[in-house]
Amino acid sequence: MADEDVDATRRTRLANERTYLAWWRGGLTGIAVALAVGALLPELSDGSRWPFVSLGTGFGILAILFIGYGVHRYRAVEKALAQGGFAPLDIRVAAILGALGIVLSLLTIIAVLAEF
């Protein structure tokens, strides 16, 4: 293997590690949002708690999906690299995670506007 190929593989593996950590950051952010929406907002509201608790649970589930898929993605890319291949991001998973984030965010905005 040429030096350029070794360097490219190293850079790709390091990029994969950074991406894995980004999935974790997204998950940890989701946990923070889940706590804020599900625990903090109900304390500030005079209305019903259940919408916020439900939304907080949704953000918590989204956080778990981010972390779980990040692990899966990291392993898939490492396996592909070891075999000299490429592991593209599954567009369906990206679309589902994005749609969940958008729906939860919109519902949170609606709940906040309705309660305050």
SEKOL-592688 format. One record per atom (N, C-alpha, C): x, y, z; residue in three letters. Coordinates in steps of 0.1 Angstrom, whole numbers, plus 5000, padded with zeros to 4 digits. Layout:
<torfis>
XYZAla
...
</torfis>
This chain:
<torfis>
500849885000Met
500050005000Met
500950125000Met
500650224991Ala
501450344990Ala
501150435002Ala
502150525005Asp
502050615016Asp
500850705015Asp
500450745003Glu
499250825001Glu
498050745005Glu
497950625002Asp
496850535005Asp
496750515021Asp
497850495027Val
497850485041Val
497350605048Val
497850725044Asp
497450855049Asp
495950875047Asp
495450845035Ala
494050855032Ala
493150775041Ala
493650645044Thr
492850555052Thr
492950615067Thr
494050665071Arg
494150715085Arg
493150835086Arg
493150925076Arg
492351045077Arg
490851005077Arg
490550905069Thr
489150855068Thr
488750795081Thr
489650715088Arg
489250655101Arg
489150765111Arg
489950865111Leu
489850985120Leu
488551055118Leu
488151075105Ala
486951145102Ala
485751055107Ala
485850925106Asn
484850835111Asn
484650855126Asn
485750865133Glu
485750885148Glu
485051015151Glu
485351125144Arg
484751255146Arg
483251245143Arg
482851175133Thr
481451165130Thr
480751085141Thr
481450975146Tyr
480850905157Tyr
480650995169Tyr
481551075172Leu
481451165183Leu
480351265181Leu
480151305168Ala
479051395165Ala
477651335167Ala
477551205164Trp
476351135167Trp
476051135182Trp
477151115190Trp
476951125204Trp
476551265209Trp
477151365203Arg
476851505207Arg
475351525204Arg
474951475192Gly
473551495189Gly
472651425199Gly
473051305203Gly
472251225213Gly
472251295227Gly
473351345231Leu
473451415244Leu
472651545244Leu
472651615232Thr
471851735231Thr
470351695232Thr
469951585225Gly
468651535226Gly
468151505240Gly
469151445248Ile
468851425262Ile
468551555270Ile
469451655267Ala
469251785274Ala
467951845270Ala
467551835257Val
466251895253Val
465151815259Val
465251685260Ala
464251595266Ala
463951645281Ala
465051665288Leu
464951705302Leu
464351845303Leu
464751935294Ala
464152075294Ala
462652075290Ala
462352005280Val
460952005276Val
460051915285Val
460551805289Gly
459751715297Gly
459751745312Gly
460751805317Ala
460751835332Ala
460751985335Ala
461452065328Leu
461552205331Leu
460252285327Leu
459852265314Leu
458752335309Leu
457452315317Leu
457152185321Pro
455952165329Pro
455952245342Pro
457052265348Glu
457152345360Glu
456852485358Glu
457152535346Leu
456952675343Leu
455552705338Leu
454852605334Ser
453452615328Ser
452452595339Ser
451352665337Asp
450152655345Asp
449152545340Asp
449452505328Gly
448552405322Gly
448952265325Gly
448452185316Ser
448652035317Ser
450151995315Ser
450551895322Arg
451951855321Arg
452151745310Arg
451051675307Trp
451251555298Trp
451851595284Trp
451451705278Pro
452051735265Pro
453551745265Pro
454051815276Phe
455451835277Phe
456251705281Phe
455651625289Val
456251495293Val
456251405281Val
455251405273Ser
455151325261Ser
456251375251Ser
456351505249Leu
457351555240Leu
458751525245Leu
458951545258Gly
460251515264Gly
460651365262Gly
459651275263Thr
459951135261Thr
460251115246Thr
459651185237Gly
459951175223Gly
461351215220Gly
461751335226Phe
463151375224Phe
464151275230Phe
463751215241Gly
464651115247Gly
464850995238Gly
463750955232Ile
463750845222Ile
464650875210Ile
464451005205Leu
465251045194Leu
466751045198Leu
467051085210Ala
468451085215Ala
469050945215Ala
468250855219Ile
468750715219Ile
468950665205Ile
468050705196Leu
468250665182Leu
469550725176Leu
469850845179Phe
471050905174Phe
472250835179Phe
472350805192Ile
473450735198Ile
473550595192Ile
472450525192Gly
472450385186Gly
472850375172Gly
472250465164Tyr
472650465150Tyr
474050505148Tyr
474550595156Gly
475950635155Gly
476950525157Gly
476550435167Val
477350315169Val
477350225157Val
476150205152His
475950115140His
476750175128His
476650305126Arg
477250375115Arg
478750365116Arg
479350385128Tyr
480750375130Tyr
481250235127Tyr
480550135131Arg
480949995128Arg
480849965114Arg
479850015107Ala
479649985093Ala
480750055084Ala
481150175088Val
482250245081Val
483550175083Val
483850135095Glu
485050065099Glu
485149935091Glu
484049855090Lys
484049735083Lys
484349755068Lys
483649855063Ala
483849885048Ala
485249925046Ala
485850005055Leu
487250045053Leu
488249925053Leu
487949835062Ala
488749715063Ala
488749635051Ala
487549635044Gln
487349565031Gln
487649645019Gln
488149765021Gly
488449855010Gly
487249915003Gly
486149915010Gly
484849965004Gly
484450095010Gly
483150125008Phe
482450245012Phe
481150205018Phe
480750275029Ala
479450255035Ala
478650385035Ala
477750395025Pro
477050525024Pro
476050535036Pro
475650655039Leu
474650675049Leu
473250635043Leu
472550555051Asp
471250515047Asp
470250635047Asp
469850675035Ile
469050795033Ile
467750775040Ile
467250655042Arg
465950635049Arg
466150665064Arg
467250625069Val
467450655084Val
467650805086Val
468350865077Ala
468551015078Ala
467251085077Ala
466351035068Ala
465051105066Ala
464151085078Ala
464150965083Ile
463350935095Ile
463851015107Ile
465151015110Leu
465651095121Leu
465351245119Leu
465551295107Gly
465251435104Gly
463751465106Gly
462851375101Ala
461451395102Ala
461051395117Ala
461551305124Leu
461251295139Leu
461651425146Leu
462851475143Gly
463251595149Gly
462351715145Gly
461951725132Ile
461151835128Ile
459751825135Ile
459151705135Val
457851685141Val
457851725156Val
458851665163Leu
458951695177Leu
459151845180Leu
459951915172Ser
460252055173Ser
458952135171Ser
458252105160Leu
456952175157Leu
455952155168Leu
455852025173Leu
454852005184Leu
455252075197Leu
456552085199Thr
457052165211Thr
456652305210Thr
456852365198Ile
456452505196Ile
455052525198Ile
454252435192Ile
452752445194Ile
452352435209Ile
452952335216Ala
452652325230Ala
453052445238Ala
454152505235Val
454652625242Val
453652735240Val
453352755227Leu
452352865224Leu
451052845230Leu
450552725231Ala
449252695236Ala
449252715251Ala
450352685258Glu
450352695273Glu
450752825279Glu
451552905271Phe
452053035277Phe
451353145271Phe
</torfis>
